[in-house]
Amino acid sequence: MPPTKTEPSTNEKSFVLAALSSRLRLDGRDPLSYRQLSISFPSTYGSVDLSLGKTRILTSTHLTLAAPHPLRPLDGLFTISLQLSPQTSPSYPAHSTSHTQNLSPQLTRLLEKSLIRAPAISTESLCLLAGQRVWSLTLTIHILSDSGNLPDAIGLAAIATLLHARLPVTEVRGGEVTLWSVRERVPQALGVLRVPITITFTFIQPNSPDAAAPDPSDGMDDEAAATPTATDQQLILLDATPLEESVSVARLSVTATAQGEVVGISLLGGGPVEAVLLLRCAELAVRKAGELTGWLRGEVDRDLERRDGVVVREGGAENER
């Protein structure tokens, strides 16, 4: 019978702790670096395939016409569905769904904080006929591979999907709603209010409790010099791998925007985080959010420019006929 779970061995944990104590990561990155990010957009609007290292996320949007909530007649509906399978990672327990059943709600709540409660989109823009007809938007997230740092990966994929998604052009006459296809009229963008980016900090306790932490300003750029370091000599990593996550003492996710808003803070596990350290992590999260927002908007805009050019030509040809 195959093993039920692939756990790092004691030697592996000791080795990675010894390396991190010397500010060395096994893949050669510095503590504040992300793995390679790549994104592609399948054939339809609002579909995203994002990879962060070997962590891979596939997202899509689904639109239907529905009746609004009785207490919010002017708002459309926005829901999130996250799909996580036990086959996503070899470290998940085999023949058991307990791990995914615990992890999936945690990730869903993290997304709801940043996308729905913040909010990221204007639900009023989804209203077609007050009190009668609204768009019901469902954001579906499929986690295809978990190779570490799921919160950041699904957060990037989710907001990229909302930036890329489009609403069909509609006309309302006499209480009747008419929909125009993508080939007939260029679709409209969602009412995105903010672009929240989730940055997850992984706290590592070095092997030697009395080992002095290296001077952050010694031979490093300004960003590396701003690496938060707790008074108990904990090390802080961004975009941790599964092995680094396995030796962590705490994990903290900060969701921020490039404009300096902090829209959510979640402790994903482990011990408490000091208030001063939390503030420094929030400052770093805002800077990282600015970098990732610029990259994300650039990728989305390039694909939309290509698509909208095709749509306009096809729509024009059909209208001429």
Secondary structure, 3 states (H helix, E strand, C coil): CCCCCCCCCHHHHHHHHHHHHCCCCCCCCCCCCCCCEEEECCCCCCCEEEEECCEEEEEEEEEEEECCCCCCCCCCEEEEEEEECHHHCCCCCCCCCHHHHHHHHHHHHHHHHHHHHCCCECHHHHEEECCCEEEEEEEEEEEEECCCCHHHHHHHHHHHHHHHCEECCEEEECCEEEECCCCCCCCEECCECCCCEEEEEEEECCCCCCCCCCCCCCCCCHHHHCCCCCCCCCEEEECCCHHHHHCEEEEEEEEECCCCCEEEEEEEEECCCCHHHHHHHHHHHHHHHHHHHHHHHHHHHHHHHHHHHHHHHHHHHHHHC
